[in-house]
Amino acid sequence: MEKYILIPISCSYYDELEALATLRKECEIVFTDESGKQISIKGIIKTFFILDKVEYMQLESGEEIRLDKLISVDVKRLSNSSNG
């Protein structure tokens, strides 16, 4: 099993993600998958959760994305992203 280095996102970026979830706004979400491939999808953020000390967001589609793998959400880049 490959280990990932956890890079927490900033509190201000998390606040922006929560605002998008509250507004139920469809947004473009760009992230890297487990293989390092850049993925771009559209979706509505449903909720956030922590599993094994890793933060995730869940979309209304059911897809779960690690927050530390985000590159941008709603065209706003994650400032401390090492993924892009």
C-alpha positions as CSV (number, residue, x, y, z in Angstrom):
1,M,0.0,0.0,0.0
2,E,1.4,3.3,-1.1
3,K,1.6,6.1,1.6
4,Y,0.5,9.6,0.9
5,I,1.8,12.6,2.6
6,L,-1.1,14.5,4.2
7,I,-1.0,18.2,3.5
8,P,-3.8,19.9,5.3
9,I,-5.7,22.7,3.5
10,S,-5.9,26.2,5.0
11,C,-8.8,27.2,7.2
12,S,-9.8,30.0,4.8
13,Y,-10.0,27.6,1.9
14,Y,-12.0,25.1,4.0
15,D,-14.4,27.9,4.8
16,E,-14.8,28.6,1.1
17,L,-15.6,25.0,0.4
18,E,-18.2,25.0,3.2
19,A,-19.8,28.1,1.7
20,L,-20.1,26.4,-1.7
21,A,-21.7,23.4,0.0
22,T,-24.1,25.6,1.9
23,L,-25.1,27.4,-1.4
24,R,-25.4,24.0,-3.1
25,K,-23.6,25.5,-6.0
26,E,-22.5,23.2,-8.8
27,C,-18.8,23.8,-9.4
28,E,-15.8,22.4,-11.3
29,I,-13.6,20.3,-9.0
30,V,-10.0,19.5,-10.2
31,F,-8.0,17.0,-8.2
32,T,-5.4,14.3,-8.5
33,D,-6.4,10.7,-8.2
34,E,-4.5,7.9,-6.5
35,S,-2.3,7.4,-9.7
36,G,-1.5,11.1,-9.9
37,K,-3.7,11.8,-12.8
38,Q,-5.5,15.1,-12.9
39,I,-9.3,14.8,-12.9
40,S,-11.9,17.5,-13.6
41,I,-15.5,16.9,-12.7
42,K,-18.6,19.0,-12.0
43,G,-20.6,18.5,-8.9
44,I,-22.3,19.8,-5.8
45,I,-20.5,19.4,-2.4
46,K,-22.8,17.6,0.0
47,T,-20.7,17.1,3.1
48,F,-17.2,16.8,4.7
49,F,-15.9,14.0,6.8
50,I,-12.7,12.6,8.3
51,L,-11.6,9.0,7.9
52,D,-8.3,7.7,9.3
53,K,-7.2,11.3,10.0
54,V,-7.7,12.3,6.3
55,E,-10.3,15.0,5.3
56,Y,-12.7,14.3,2.5
57,M,-15.6,15.9,0.7
58,Q,-18.5,14.0,-0.6
59,L,-20.4,15.2,-3.6
60,E,-24.1,14.7,-4.1
61,S,-23.2,12.0,-6.7
62,G,-21.6,10.0,-3.9
63,E,-18.0,10.6,-5.1
64,E,-15.5,11.1,-2.3
65,I,-12.5,13.3,-2.8
66,R,-9.5,13.8,-0.4
67,L,-9.2,17.5,0.4
68,D,-5.4,17.3,0.2
69,K,-5.7,16.1,-3.4
70,L,-7.7,19.2,-4.5
71,I,-6.1,21.5,-7.1
72,S,-9.0,23.9,-7.6
73,V,-12.7,24.2,-6.8
74,D,-14.9,26.6,-8.7
75,V,-11.9,27.9,-10.6
76,K,-10.1,28.9,-7.3
77,R,-6.8,27.2,-6.9
78,L,-5.8,25.7,-3.6
79,S,-3.0,28.0,-2.5
80,N,-0.9,25.3,-0.7
81,S,-1.6,22.6,-3.3
82,S,1.4,20.5,-4.2
83,N,-0.8,18.8,-6.8
84,G,-0.7,21.4,-9.5
